[in-house]
Amino acid sequence: MTLKPLALSLGDPAGIGPEITVKAWRALRETGPAFMVVGDFELLAAAAGGAANLERVTGPAGAASAFPDRLPVLDIPLQANVVSGKADPAHAAAVIRWIETAAGLALSGEISAMVTNPIAKAPLYQAGFAFPGHTEFLAELTAAANQDGARGPVMMLAAGGLRTSLATIHLPLAKVPQALTVQGIVNVGLVTAQALTRDFGIDRPRVALAGLNPHAGESGELGREEIDILRPAARSLRDLGVDCRDPAPADTLFHAEARRTYDAVVCMYHDQALIPVKMLDFWGGVNVTLGLPIVRTSPDHGTAFDIAGRGIARPDSLIAAIRLADQLAKARSGQARAA
């Protein structure tokens, strides 16, 4: 158990967040880690089969005493009714406030880490939300406190012993080559290496680079990005003290024997990073935001509006995200005590 509870933001109220949150509490209530929910009490009560399974709390101290007997909820009510599976911009203000509140608790040290349930971006945009998603919003919320080392946010996916960091995230494939720069890849590599040490407890992290092109460019015959961008980035990382290999063909990086030779792979685009993770553990993948002054994880899936309210959503990824957040928070806490 962590010394302080974690906090979960509830995500889109019309998605599967309420259901999998209750299921995660039931799965973890006996073994922990302890957590509280920042969200709408009544919505969670409906998901939990009644308010008797919940307890309103005003902060982490109350959450620590309520868990595991009842699911602790810091109640920030919605201002509009919820229809399962139907996104609604009227919920945007509450969803944003849930995230802000959990992030504030993490920044103040009142909780050990935050875990974010999935949000739907379209209704937030309709309500004037100015960020591409959770990751960029959290980077803004924590920017003033982010003074150490290379800066995030960097998205990492983790499952089945594999960790993949992304040099680009939600870009059309045609736009990826021009988005890649030496400086950008060096920053992702540095953030990844620092996180492997600070958060994952790896003293001498090994970082691999996945080539962009087939056969890692085949000496320039199949593309020059490896020559012009990726190899110079790898050299710069080595000059900065990071154990980083030259780019390797992506099709040879993810089998079991290859995975034993590195601690994380920097991938050049979204599917290059996500496909191997989901092949290893489709239900248990976790999204980790690296390079922030707080620990933040989330499930590796979306709101699943198509099955919301049907009682069939699997909580595996949220449970894995809670457990990993607890592990990372303990690693940071231990390093802080040692310092």
Secondary structure per residue as TSV (DSSP state, phi and psi in degrees):
chain	resnum	aa	ss	phi	psi
A	1	M	-	360.0	141.2
A	2	T	-	-75.5	158.4
A	3	L	S	-66.7	-31.8
A	4	K	S	-123.1	149.6
A	5	P	-	-71.2	163.3
A	6	L	E	-87.1	165.5
A	7	A	E	-124.9	133.9
A	8	L	E	-106.9	126.7
A	9	S	E	-84.2	144.4
A	10	L	-	-77.9	-17.7
A	11	G	-	77.8	-162.3
A	12	D	-	-68.1	124.7
A	13	P	T	-68.3	-19.0
A	14	A	T	-91.0	-1.9
A	15	G	T	-93.7	-158.8
A	16	I	T	-89.4	2.1
A	17	G	H	-52.6	-51.5
A	18	P	H	-59.0	-42.2
A	19	E	H	-66.1	-48.7
A	20	I	H	-73.0	-25.0
A	21	T	H	-65.0	-45.6
A	22	V	H	-64.4	-41.9
A	23	K	H	-65.0	-38.0
A	24	A	H	-65.2	-41.2
A	25	W	H	-60.7	-43.5
A	26	R	H	-65.4	-33.9
A	27	A	H	-75.3	-28.6
A	28	L	H	-109.4	-3.6
A	29	R	T	-62.9	-29.1
A	30	E	T	-86.7	-28.2
A	31	T	T	-113.4	-14.9
A	32	G	-	77.1	-175.0
A	33	P	-	-72.8	155.6
A	34	A	-	-71.9	141.9
A	35	F	E	-148.5	160.1
A	36	M	E	-119.9	163.9
A	37	V	E	-116.4	133.5
A	38	V	E	-101.2	108.8
A	39	G	E	-179.5	-159.0
A	40	D	-	-93.0	119.2
A	41	F	H	-60.7	-47.7
A	42	E	H	-64.6	-38.3
A	43	L	H	-63.4	-43.0
A	44	L	H	-69.1	-34.5
A	45	A	H	-61.7	-40.5
A	46	A	H	-63.8	-39.4
A	47	A	H	-70.1	-28.5
A	48	A	H	-92.0	0.5
A	49	G	T	80.5	22.0
A	50	G	S	133.9	151.7
A	51	A	G	-68.3	-17.1
A	52	A	G	-63.8	-21.0
A	53	N	G	-86.9	-2.7
A	54	L	E	-120.3	163.9
A	55	E	E	-141.6	127.8
A	56	R	E	-71.5	132.7
A	57	V	-	-128.8	158.6
A	58	T	S	-103.9	-6.0
A	59	G	S	179.9	-179.1
A	60	P	H	-59.5	-31.9
A	61	A	H	-61.7	-43.3
A	62	G	H	-66.9	-33.7
A	63	A	H	-64.5	-42.1
A	64	A	H	-62.0	-35.3
A	65	S	H	-79.9	-29.1
A	66	A	H	-77.7	-41.7
A	67	F	T	-72.4	131.3
A	68	P	T	-102.2	-0.1
A	69	D	T	-65.2	-36.5
A	70	R	S	-139.6	154.7
A	71	L	E	-79.5	114.9
A	72	P	E	-75.1	135.0
A	73	V	E	-130.7	122.3
A	74	L	E	-87.1	105.2
A	75	D	E	-81.2	114.0
A	76	I	-	-122.3	97.9
A	77	P	-	-69.0	149.6
A	78	L	-	-71.7	157.7
A	79	Q	S	-110.0	7.6
A	80	A	S	-147.7	151.7
A	81	N	-	-65.8	154.0
A	82	V	-	-110.2	132.3
A	83	V	-	-113.9	117.3
A	84	S	T	-55.0	132.3
A	85	G	T	85.0	-1.4
A	86	K	-	-117.7	104.6
A	87	A	-	-66.1	145.0
A	88	D	-	-145.7	121.0
A	89	P	G	-58.8	-19.8
A	90	A	G	-64.8	-17.2
A	91	H	G	-89.6	-8.3
A	92	A	H	-60.6	-43.1
A	93	A	H	-60.9	-41.3
A	94	A	H	-68.8	-42.5
A	95	V	H	-59.0	-45.0
A	96	I	H	-64.2	-42.0
A	97	R	H	-67.0	-34.5
A	98	W	H	-60.3	-44.4
A	99	I	H	-65.5	-46.9
A	100	E	H	-59.1	-40.3
A	101	T	H	-67.3	-45.6
A	102	A	H	-63.4	-41.7
A	103	A	H	-64.2	-40.3
A	104	G	H	-62.8	-40.5
A	105	L	H	-63.4	-38.1
A	106	A	H	-68.8	-42.5
A	107	L	H	-63.8	-35.2
A	108	S	H	-79.4	-9.2
A	109	G	T	82.4	8.8
A	110	E	S	-75.8	-24.9
A	111	I	S	-122.2	162.6
A	112	S	S	-86.0	-26.1
A	113	A	-	-169.1	163.7
A	114	M	E	-120.9	146.1
A	115	V	E	-125.1	128.1
A	116	T	E	-106.3	125.6
A	117	N	-	-73.3	159.7
A	118	P	-	-64.9	143.6
A	119	I	-	-114.9	156.7
A	120	A	-	-100.1	124.3
A	121	K	H	-76.6	-36.3
A	122	A	H	-57.9	-49.1
A	123	P	H	-65.9	-28.5
A	124	L	H	-68.6	-42.4
A	125	Y	H	-61.4	-40.9
A	126	Q	H	-62.1	-27.1
A	127	A	T	-91.8	3.5
A	128	G	T	99.5	10.1
A	129	F	-	-64.0	128.2
A	130	A	-	-100.7	11.2
A	131	F	S	-118.1	148.3
A	132	P	S	-60.4	-30.8
A	133	G	S	-176.8	-168.9
A	134	H	H	-51.1	-49.5
A	135	T	H	-59.9	-48.2
A	136	E	H	-68.7	-35.6
A	137	F	H	-64.6	-43.5
A	138	L	H	-67.2	-34.3
A	139	A	H	-61.2	-42.0
A	140	E	H	-66.8	-43.2
A	141	L	H	-64.4	-28.6
A	142	T	H	-106.9	4.4
A	143	A	G	-58.9	-41.5
A	144	A	G	-64.3	-27.4
A	145	A	G	-94.5	-3.3
A	146	N	-	-93.8	86.1
A	147	Q	-	-112.4	-9.3
A	148	D	S	-104.9	132.1
A	149	G	S	66.9	-162.9
A	150	A	S	-67.0	150.4
A	151	R	-	-98.0	141.9
A	152	G	-	-90.3	-165.2
A	153	P	-	-86.4	145.7
A	154	V	E	-124.6	131.6
A	155	M	E	-87.5	128.1
A	156	M	E	-121.6	138.7
A	157	L	E	-108.5	135.8
A	158	A	E	-134.4	132.0
A	159	A	E	-173.2	147.5
A	160	G	T	58.7	27.8
A	161	G	T	83.1	0.4
A	162	L	E	-105.0	137.5
A	163	R	E	-126.4	125.0
A	164	T	E	-124.4	126.8
A	165	S	E	-102.5	151.1
A	166	L	E	-110.2	127.4
A	167	A	S	-79.0	-32.0
A	168	T	S	-132.9	155.9
A	169	I	-	-117.0	-95.3
A	170	H	S	-96.0	73.1
A	171	L	-	-120.7	143.4
A	172	P	-	-57.3	143.5
A	173	L	G	-56.9	-34.0
A	174	A	G	-65.1	-21.7
A	175	K	G	-95.9	-5.6
A	176	V	H	-65.3	-47.9
A	177	P	H	-56.2	-43.3
A	178	Q	H	-75.0	-15.0
A	179	A	H	-83.0	-16.4
A	180	L	-	-81.7	131.7
A	181	T	-	-136.4	157.7
A	182	V	H	-58.9	-48.6
A	183	Q	H	-60.8	-42.1
A	184	G	H	-64.3	-44.0
A	185	I	H	-68.8	-38.0
A	186	V	H	-60.8	-43.0
A	187	N	H	-63.7	-44.1
A	188	V	H	-61.6	-41.8
A	189	G	H	-63.8	-42.1
A	190	L	H	-65.2	-47.3
A	191	V	H	-59.0	-42.4
A	192	T	H	-63.3	-46.9
A	193	A	H	-63.5	-42.6
A	194	Q	H	-63.7	-40.0
A	195	A	H	-67.7	-36.6
A	196	L	H	-61.0	-35.4
A	197	T	H	-78.8	-52.1
A	198	R	H	-71.1	-40.7
A	199	D	T	-102.4	-31.1
A	200	F	T	-105.8	-2.4
A	201	G	-	71.5	27.4
A	202	I	-	-99.9	113.5
A	203	D	S	-67.0	-42.2
A	204	R	S	-124.9	77.6
A	205	P	-	-67.6	144.2
A	206	R	E	-111.8	125.8
A	207	V	E	-116.2	130.9
A	208	A	E	-106.4	153.3
A	209	L	E	-113.8	130.4
A	210	A	B	-87.3	129.5
A	211	G	-	-64.1	149.0
A	212	L	S	-76.8	-41.7
A	213	N	S	-98.3	162.3
A	214	P	G	-54.3	138.6
A	215	H	G	58.1	28.0
A	216	A	G	52.2	37.9
A	217	G	G	91.5	-13.5
A	218	E	T	48.8	56.4
A	219	S	T	56.3	33.1
A	220	G	T	94.2	-11.1
A	221	E	T	-70.5	-27.6
A	222	L	T	-114.9	20.0
A	223	G	-	134.9	146.6
A	224	R	S	-104.8	0.3
A	225	E	H	-59.0	-36.3
A	226	E	I	-64.3	-39.5
A	227	I	I	-74.0	-44.7
A	228	D	I	-86.4	-25.8
A	229	I	I	-124.5	-54.4
A	230	L	I	-72.0	-44.4
A	231	R	H	-65.7	-43.6
A	232	P	H	-60.3	-35.6
A	233	A	H	-64.9	-42.3
A	234	A	H	-62.5	-41.9
A	235	R	H	-62.4	-43.2
A	236	S	H	-62.6	-39.7
A	237	L	H	-64.5	-40.8
A	238	R	H	-64.3	-39.7
A	239	D	H	-61.9	-28.5
A	240	L	T	-88.3	4.8
A	241	G	T	93.7	9.6
A	242	V	-	-93.9	131.4
A	243	D	E	-74.5	93.6
A	244	C	E	-128.9	128.1
A	245	R	-	-86.5	159.3
A	246	D	-	-63.1	157.9
A	247	P	-	-59.1	139.5
A	248	A	B	-118.0	153.3
A	249	P	-	-56.7	131.0
A	250	A	G	-63.3	-27.7
A	251	D	G	-75.2	-6.1
A	252	T	G	-112.8	6.3
A	253	L	S	-93.8	-14.3
A	254	F	S	-116.7	4.2
A	255	H	S	-78.3	166.7
A	256	A	H	-58.2	-43.8
A	257	E	H	-65.0	-41.9
A	258	A	H	-65.1	-37.9
A	259	R	H	-63.6	-21.7
A	260	R	T	-75.8	-8.2
A	261	T	T	-98.0	-1.0
A	262	Y	-	-149.4	168.0
A	263	D	S	-106.3	-20.7
A	264	A	E	-160.9	153.7
A	265	V	E	-116.7	131.0
A	266	V	E	-87.6	117.5
A	267	C	E	-103.2	153.6
A	268	M	S	-88.5	-22.4
A	269	Y	S	-152.0	168.0
A	270	H	H	-52.0	-59.9
A	271	D	H	-70.4	-26.5
A	272	Q	H	-60.4	-34.0
A	273	A	H	-86.2	-37.5
A	274	L	H	-84.4	-32.5
A	275	I	H	-61.3	-49.7
A	276	P	H	-63.9	-36.6
A	277	V	H	-62.7	-45.5
A	278	K	H	-73.8	-25.6
A	279	M	H	-68.3	-37.4
A	280	L	H	-72.4	-40.8
A	281	D	-	-155.1	87.0
A	282	F	T	-61.5	-38.4
A	283	W	T	-89.5	-18.0
A	284	G	T	-112.3	15.1
A	285	G	-	-69.8	149.3
A	286	V	E	-129.5	137.4
A	287	N	E	-95.0	122.9
A	288	V	E	-117.5	131.4
A	289	T	E	-94.3	115.5
A	290	L	E	-93.1	158.0
A	291	G	S	80.0	19.1
A	292	L	S	-108.1	158.3
A	293	P	S	-78.1	-1.4
A	294	I	S	-123.6	162.1
A	295	V	-	-89.7	125.8
A	296	R	E	-137.1	127.7
A	297	T	E	-128.7	167.5
A	298	S	E	-156.9	160.8
A	299	P	E	-63.4	152.9
A	300	D	S	-92.6	54.2
A	301	H	S	-159.1	174.2
A	302	G	-	-99.0	-159.3
A	303	T	-	-74.8	-20.3
A	304	A	-	51.7	52.2
A	305	F	T	-56.5	-29.4
A	306	D	T	-65.7	-23.5
A	307	I	T	-117.0	3.5
A	308	A	T	-61.3	137.7
A	309	G	T	81.7	1.5
A	310	R	T	-98.7	-7.8
A	311	G	T	77.3	15.5
A	312	I	-	-114.6	3.0
A	313	A	-	-68.6	138.3
A	314	R	-	-91.2	134.3
A	315	P	-	-92.8	8.6
A	316	D	H	-52.9	-48.6
A	317	S	H	-67.9	-37.3
A	318	L	H	-66.2	-41.9
A	319	I	H	-60.3	-44.4
A	320	A	H	-63.0	-37.8
A	321	A	H	-66.3	-38.7
A	322	I	H	-65.8	-45.7
A	323	R	H	-64.7	-41.1
A	324	L	H	-68.7	-39.2
A	325	A	H	-58.8	-41.5
A	326	D	H	-63.3	-42.8
A	327	Q	H	-62.6	-45.5
A	328	L	H	-66.9	-39.4
A	329	A	H	-63.5	-39.6
A	330	K	H	-64.9	-39.7
A	331	A	H	-63.6	-44.0
A	332	R	H	-65.0	-41.1
A	333	S	H	-64.1	-41.3
A	334	G	H	-65.3	-39.2
A	335	Q	H	-66.7	-38.7
A	336	A	H	-64.1	-40.0
A	337	R	H	-66.6	-39.6
A	338	A	H	-64.6	-35.5
A	339	A	-	-70.1	360.0
